[in-house]
Amino acid sequence: MLKNGPNDFTLLVASAHTQPPALHEIDVSGGGKAKLTVQYGDFSEDLAKVVAALKEVRNCSAAH
C-alpha cells in the first residue's frame, strides 16, 4: 500500500498479469472521502518467471 497524499492511496496487487488500474472512492469515518487506486501487475515480470518455472517443473515431474 502506498500513501500518495492525504486520503489518496494505491494498493499494489502482486500479479503475473497486468490490467488497467481500478479507481475507487471510499467513504471514511468523519464524513470524508478517500481515493483508492488498485494497481495490478506489481512485480509482474518476476512473477511471470516464477509461473514459467513452476510449469516447467510440473511438466518434468509428469514425464517421470
C-alpha positions as CSV (number, residue, x, y, z in Angstrom):
1,M,0.0,0.0,0.0
2,L,1.3,3.4,-0.9
3,K,0.1,6.7,0.5
4,N,0.2,9.2,-2.3
5,G,-1.2,12.1,-0.2
6,P,-3.9,12.8,2.3
7,N,-6.8,10.5,1.6
8,D,-5.1,9.1,-1.6
9,F,-3.8,5.5,-1.6
10,T,-2.6,2.9,-4.1
11,L,-3.0,-0.8,-3.3
12,L,-0.4,-2.8,-5.2
13,V,-1.6,-6.3,-6.2
14,A,1.2,-8.8,-6.9
15,S,0.2,-10.5,-10.1
16,A,1.8,-12.0,-13.2
17,H,-0.9,-10.4,-15.2
18,T,-1.3,-6.6,-15.7
19,Q,-4.5,-4.7,-16.3
20,P,-5.6,-1.1,-16.1
21,P,-5.8,0.3,-12.5
22,A,-9.2,0.3,-10.8
23,L,-10.2,3.6,-9.2
24,H,-12.5,3.7,-6.1
25,E,-13.8,6.5,-4.0
26,I,-14.4,5.3,-0.4
27,D,-16.4,6.9,2.4
28,V,-14.2,7.3,5.6
29,S,-15.3,7.9,9.1
30,G,-15.9,11.6,9.8
31,G,-17.7,12.1,6.6
32,G,-14.7,12.4,4.3
33,K,-13.8,10.6,1.1
34,A,-10.6,8.7,0.2
35,K,-9.3,7.8,-3.2
36,L,-8.1,4.2,-3.6
37,T,-6.3,3.0,-6.8
38,V,-5.9,-0.7,-7.2
39,Q,-2.9,-1.4,-9.4
40,Y,-2.4,-4.9,-10.7
41,G,0.8,-6.4,-12.0
42,D,3.2,-5.3,-9.3
43,F,6.3,-7.5,-9.9
44,S,4.6,-8.9,-13.0
45,E,7.9,-9.7,-14.7
46,D,9.3,-11.6,-11.7
47,L,6.1,-13.5,-11.1
48,A,5.8,-14.4,-14.8
49,K,9.2,-16.1,-14.5
50,V,8.1,-17.9,-11.3
51,V,5.0,-19.2,-13.1
52,A,7.0,-20.4,-16.1
53,A,9.5,-22.2,-13.8
54,L,6.7,-23.9,-11.9
55,K,5.0,-25.0,-15.1
56,E,8.4,-26.5,-16.3
57,V,8.8,-28.4,-13.0
58,R,5.3,-29.7,-13.3
59,N,5.9,-30.9,-16.9
60,C,9.2,-32.6,-15.9
61,S,7.5,-34.3,-13.0
62,A,4.7,-35.6,-15.1
63,A,7.1,-37.1,-17.6
64,H,8.8,-39.2,-15.0
